[in-house]
Amino acid sequence: MRIKQLGLVATLFLGALMLSGCGNQNSSKDESHPKTTVKATKSKSTKTKKKSTTDQKSTALWNDTKDKQLESFINQWAPTMKQSYVKYNGTDSLKTSVGTTYPDDLSKVSVEGTNSSIGWSKTGKGNYSYNVVAIYNYDGTTPPLPNHITYFFAFHDGEPVALVDQSRDGTPNLLETKNTKVKESFDAIVDGNYKADSNASSDTSDTKTDDSSNKETVTDPKMIGVMVHELAMPGDDVSQESQLGVYTANGKYWIGIGTSASNVGYTIDGDTIHYFTKDPDAESTATAELIDHTVSLDDLISKYYSTADQKQLVQDTANRMPAIDSE
């Protein structure tokens, strides 16, 4: 009887050992799973981090690409408004015809009638309430003079806003533009959805267009000056004249690079353009008399503003010139 009892105990002991071994094996297998899970989680985290960094780069408020798109829009849109804008280049202060200078005078303006802080910011991010990333100015040529239209493209609380000022005296008050084309185009550029207007200077063919419709869009003295310069000095390439500018003196507009020999005077009398060149037979350029020539605006347009390429040349040249100055 005792032997049977001993055998039973031994059997139970062996059974317990076997169960313990199986438990250790199962435990060993289970521990391998958390290692795999940790590795997968780490990999996923890394990918998420990389994606987040990429998203931040693509959603930057302002960059050179967007700035060039805005400049392209202004160059295409301005002629449809019979205007020509000068861009603040980030270095040289932009002076308007009423005497304000930007971005220097941004500290002196109000926004929507408030004293909200506003200042220049290349990226659109800064400590101002309105962070300005681009400034464009047009000095008017139709009385009452002086007058101007100045656009300020900015970010307010991270959102794009296009402000405009036409103040002639007192404290400039910048207001959100009511021009839907300007507003919507700026918004689209910021969002990365901007598409250039296919009807605005995009055709590169040499097909002639209706001169009568063109004449209505060419009233800007700088654009007319570019065409007069081409007529009076056919050997000069205006696209290479980086110092070309227009100023007023003695009742005339003058276009040139600042030297007596380069300047061409002109006046605009409706459809009649008078331009003045120095007598080539004179002994001295400085004392040479001015010879009065007459050309119609229709003829100027027909010769220098009929094809898409010609329009682009005249618009680009006028847009890069500084505001019309007076001596």
C-alpha positions in Angstrom: 0.0 0.0 0.0 2.8 2.4 0.9 4.5 1.6 -2.4 1.4 2.6 -4.3 1.2 5.8 -2.5 4.8 6.6 -3.3 4.2 5.9 -6.9 1.2 8.2 -7.0 3.2 11.0 -5.4 6.0 10.5 -8.0 3.5 10.6 -10.8 1.9 13.8 -9.5 5.4 15.4 -9.1 6.4 14.5 -12.7 3.1 16.0 -13.9 3.7 19.2 -12.1 7.2 19.5 -13.6 5.8 19.0 -17.1 3.1 21.6 -16.6 5.8 24.1 -15.3 7.9 23.5 -18.4 5.0 24.2 -20.7 4.2 27.4 -18.8 7.8 28.6 -19.3 7.6 28.0 -23.0 4.4 29.9 -23.4 5.8 32.8 -21.3 8.9 32.9 -23.6 6.7 33.1 -26.7 4.5 35.8 -25.3 7.5 38.1 -24.5 8.5 38.1 -28.1 5.3 40.0 -29.1 5.9 43.2 -27.2 9.3 43.6 -28.9 7.7 43.4 -32.3 5.0 45.9 -31.3 7.5 48.4 -30.0 9.5 48.2 -33.2 6.4 48.8 -35.3 5.3 51.7 -33.2 8.7 53.4 -33.4 8.7 53.0 -37.2 5.2 54.6 -37.4 6.2 57.5 -35.2 9.2 58.2 -37.4 7.1 58.3 -40.5 4.6 60.6 -38.8 7.3 62.9 -37.8 8.7 63.1 -41.3 5.3 63.8 -42.8 4.6 66.5 -40.2 7.9 68.2 -41.1 7.1 68.1 -44.8 3.6 69.5 -44.2 5.1 72.4 -42.3 7.4 73.3 -45.2 4.6 73.1 -47.8 2.2 75.3 -45.7 4.7 78.1 -45.1 2.8 81.4 -45.0 5.0 83.2 -47.6 8.0 82.3 -49.7 9.8 83.3 -52.9 7.5 81.2 -55.1 4.4 82.9 -53.8 6.0 86.3 -54.0 6.8 85.7 -57.7 3.2 84.5 -58.3 1.9 87.7 -56.8 4.2 89.8 -58.9 3.1 88.0 -62.0 -0.5 88.6 -61.1 0.0 92.4 -60.5 1.9 92.7 -63.8 -1.0 91.0 -65.7 -3.8 92.7 -63.8 -2.5 96.3 -63.6 -2.8 97.1 -67.3 -6.5 96.0 -67.2 -7.0 98.8 -64.6 -5.0 101.3 -66.7 -2.4 101.3 -64.0 1.3 100.5 -63.5 2.6 99.4 -60.1 6.0 99.7 -58.5 7.0 96.9 -56.1 8.9 97.3 -52.9 12.0 95.3 -53.5 12.8 94.6 -49.9 15.7 97.0 -49.8 15.0 100.4 -51.3 12.1 102.3 -49.6 9.0 102.8 -51.8 7.9 106.5 -52.0 4.4 107.5 -53.0 3.5 110.7 -54.8 1.9 112.1 -51.6 5.1 111.8 -49.7 4.6 108.6 -47.6 7.5 106.1 -47.7 7.1 102.4 -47.1 7.7 100.2 -45.2 9.3 103.0 -43.1 6.0 104.8 -42.5 4.0 101.7 -41.5 4.5 102.7 -37.9 2.6 105.9 -38.6 -0.6 104.4 -40.2 -3.8 103.0 -38.9 -5.5 99.8 -40.0 -9.3 99.8 -40.3 -9.3 103.0 -38.1 -7.5 101.2 -35.3 -4.0 101.4 -33.9 -3.2 97.8 -34.7 0.5 97.2 -35.1 1.7 96.7 -38.7 5.1 96.1 -40.1 7.3 94.4 -42.7 7.8 90.6 -42.4 9.4 88.6 -45.2 7.8 85.4 -44.1 4.4 86.6 -42.9 5.2 85.7 -39.3 6.2 88.2 -36.7 5.2 90.2 -33.7 2.9 92.6 -35.5 -0.9 92.3 -35.7 -0.5 92.7 -39.5 2.7 91.2 -41.0 3.2 92.7 -44.5 4.9 90.5 -47.1 4.5 92.7 -50.2 3.8 96.3 -51.1 2.8 97.7 -54.5 2.3 101.4 -55.3 0.7 103.2 -58.2 0.9 107.0 -58.5 -2.1 108.4 -60.3 -1.8 110.7 -63.3 -5.4 112.1 -63.4 -6.3 115.1 -61.4 -6.7 115.9 -58.6 -3.0 115.3 -58.1 -1.1 114.0 -56.3 -2.9 110.7 -55.8 -1.9 107.1 -55.3 -3.1 103.5 -54.7 -0.9 101.5 -52.5 -1.6 97.8 -51.8 -0.2 96.0 -48.7 -0.4 92.2 -48.8 -0.3 90.9 -45.2 -1.1 88.2 -42.7 -3.4 88.9 -39.8 -3.6 86.1 -37.2 -2.1 83.8 -39.8 -4.8 84.6 -42.4 -4.1 86.6 -45.7 -5.5 90.1 -46.0 -5.0 92.6 -48.8 -5.1 96.2 -47.6 -5.2 99.3 -49.7 -4.6 103.0 -49.0 -5.5 106.1 -51.1 -5.0 108.7 -48.4 -3.9 112.1 -49.7 -3.3 113.8 -46.4 -3.4 113.2 -42.7 -2.8 109.7 -41.2 -3.0 107.0 -43.8 -5.8 104.5 -43.0 -5.3 101.1 -44.5 -8.5 99.3 -45.4 -9.2 95.8 -46.7 -9.5 96.1 -50.5 -12.9 95.8 -52.1 -11.4 94.6 -55.3 -12.4 91.0 -55.5 -9.9 90.1 -58.1 -7.0 91.3 -55.9 -8.4 89.7 -52.8 -9.2 86.3 -54.4 -5.9 86.1 -56.2 -3.9 86.7 -53.1 -6.0 84.1 -51.2 -5.4 81.6 -53.9 -1.6 82.3 -54.0 -1.4 81.8 -50.2 -3.4 78.5 -50.4 -1.3 77.2 -53.3 -4.3 77.2 -55.7 -3.4 80.2 -57.9 -3.7 79.9 -61.7 -2.6 82.7 -63.9 -5.3 84.3 -66.0 -5.1 82.8 -69.4 -6.5 86.0 -71.0 -3.9 88.3 -69.4 -0.7 88.5 -71.4 -0.4 84.7 -71.7 -0.5 84.5 -75.5 3.0 84.5 -77.0 1.8 84.5 -80.6 2.5 87.4 -82.9 -1.2 87.8 -83.9 -2.3 91.4 -84.2 -5.2 92.5 -82.0 -7.8 95.2 -82.3 -6.0 98.5 -81.8 -9.1 100.4 -80.7 -9.5 98.1 -77.7 -5.8 98.4 -76.8 -5.9 102.2 -76.9 -8.2 102.3 -73.9 -5.7 100.4 -71.8 -2.7 102.5 -72.7 -3.1 105.7 -70.7 -0.2 105.2 -68.3 2.5 107.8 -69.1 5.2 105.3 -68.3 3.9 102.8 -70.8 3.5 105.5 -73.4 7.0 106.7 -72.6 8.4 103.2 -73.2 6.8 103.2 -76.7 8.0 106.8 -77.4 11.6 105.7 -76.3 11.4 102.8 -78.8 10.3 105.2 -81.5 12.8 107.9 -80.9 15.7 105.6 -80.1 15.2 102.4 -82.1 18.8 101.2 -81.5 18.3 101.0 -77.7 16.9 97.8 -76.2 14.6 99.0 -73.4 14.6 95.5 -71.8 18.3 96.1 -71.0 18.0 99.6 -69.7 17.9 98.9 -66.0 18.1 102.6 -65.1 15.3 103.7 -67.3 12.8 106.1 -65.6 10.3 108.9 -66.2 10.2 112.3 -64.6 8.4 115.6 -65.3 10.0 119.0 -66.0 9.0 122.1 -67.9 5.6 120.8 -68.7 6.8 117.6 -70.3 7.4 114.0 -69.4 11.0 112.8 -69.9 12.1 109.3 -70.3 15.7 108.2 -70.2 18.6 107.0 -67.9 19.4 110.4 -66.5 21.8 111.7 -69.1 21.1 114.6 -71.5 21.7 112.5 -74.5 19.4 109.7 -73.4 16.4 111.7 -72.4 13.4 112.0 -74.7 10.6 114.5 -73.8 7.0 113.9 -74.6 3.5 115.3 -73.9 0.2 113.5 -74.1 -2.8 115.3 -75.6 -5.6 112.8 -76.0 -4.7 110.7 -79.0 -1.9 113.0 -80.0 1.6 112.4 -78.7 4.3 115.1 -79.1 7.9 113.9 -78.6 11.0 115.9 -78.6 14.5 115.0 -79.7 17.7 117.0 -79.9 18.9 118.4 -83.2 21.4 115.9 -84.4 23.2 118.6 -86.4 23.9 120.8 -83.4 27.5 121.2 -82.4 26.8 120.4 -78.7 24.2 118.0 -77.3 23.9 120.2 -74.2 22.8 123.3 -76.2 21.0 121.5 -79.0 17.5 122.7 -79.8 14.6 120.3 -79.4 12.8 119.2 -82.5 9.0 118.6 -82.1 7.6 115.4 -83.6 4.0 114.2 -83.6 2.6 110.7 -83.6 -0.8 109.4 -82.8 -1.4 107.0 -79.9 -3.0 104.6 -82.5 0.3 104.5 -84.4 2.3 103.9 -81.3 0.1 101.0 -80.3 0.2 99.6 -83.8 4.0 99.6 -83.9 4.9 98.7 -80.3 1.8 97.3 -78.5 0.0 95.0 -80.9 1.5 91.5 -80.2 1.6 89.7 -76.9 5.4 89.9 -76.8 5.3 93.7 -77.4 2.7 94.1 -74.6 4.7 92.1 -72.2 7.9 94.1 -73.0 6.1 97.5 -72.5 4.3 96.3 -69.3 7.4 94.7 -67.7 9.6 97.8 -68.5 7.0 100.2 -67.1 6.4 98.1 -64.0 10.1 97.9 -63.0 10.6 101.7 -63.4 10.3 103.8 -60.2 7.4 106.2 -59.6 7.3 109.2 -61.8 9.4 111.9 -60.2 9.5 115.7 -60.8 12.4 118.0 -61.0 
